[in-house]
Amino acid sequence: MTLFEALRLRSVVTRGLKVALIVGVILVLINQGELFLKGEMPPLWKVIMTFIVPYCVSSYSGAAHIVAQSRRPVVEPEPRPKP
């Protein structure tokens, strides 16, 4: 399996979206919280990037793990000796 194929897997996409939502909200509050408290709106591009970065990190790490596992040789366990 290639990295591009793994990035399109439903499990990778949904996990990336969940992580982006949770981490993105926390980062927006940390980084832009003062502006919100003043009643101002931060630049839209900063808010968008705050959600895109965790999505990319989560998706890449999940897909890279899947690719690594798919390239790993399957090793059959040795049978245990009978007592």
N, C-alpha and C positions, 0 to 999 in steps of 0.2 A: 504494500500500500504506500502511496506517495503522500507527502505532506499536504499537497493540495486536495487530495481525496479525503484525507482525515479532517482537514479544516471544514469540509462540507458535511460531515456526519452530523446527524440531528443531535446526538448527545453532546458533541463538542459545541455546537452553536447554542443550544439551550443553556448549557452550563456557563458559557461565555456571557450570555445575556443576563443570567442571574447574578453572576459576579460583577458585571458592569453596573447593574442597577444598584446593588448593595454598596459596593466600593465607591461608585460614582457619586451617590448621594452623600456618603460620608466625606469624600474629598471636596465636594462642592461646599458643604457646610464648613469644613475646616478652612479651605482656601478663599472662599467668597462670603463667608458668614457675616463679616463686618459690613459689607455692602448691603446685604439683605436686611440687616438690623437698621441701617440708615434709610431703608426704603428705596435703595437704588438697585438697578439690575446690572450684573457683571456682563462683560462682552459675551455675546452668544457663542463665539468661537471657542472661548475658554471653557464654557460649560460643556459644549459638545466634545471637546478634546478630553475633558475630565472623565467622560463616559467611554470614549473610544479606546483610550489607553488600557484600562483594565480589561476590556473585552479582548483586545489584541493579545495581551500578556496571557490571559487565561486560555484563550483559544489556541495560541501557539504551544503553550506548555502541554495542554491536553492532547493536541494533535501529534506533537513530537513524541510523547509517551506512547501513543497508539502505534506510530510508525516504528519506534524502537522495539516494541513488543512483537510487532508483526515480522520483524527481521530476525528475531531471536530464534535460534533453533529449538525445536521441541525435543526435550530430553525425557525419555521414558524412565520412570523410577525403577531401580533394580528391585527384583522380587526379594522379599524377606525370606531368610531361611526358616524352614519349619522347625519348631523345637523338638 
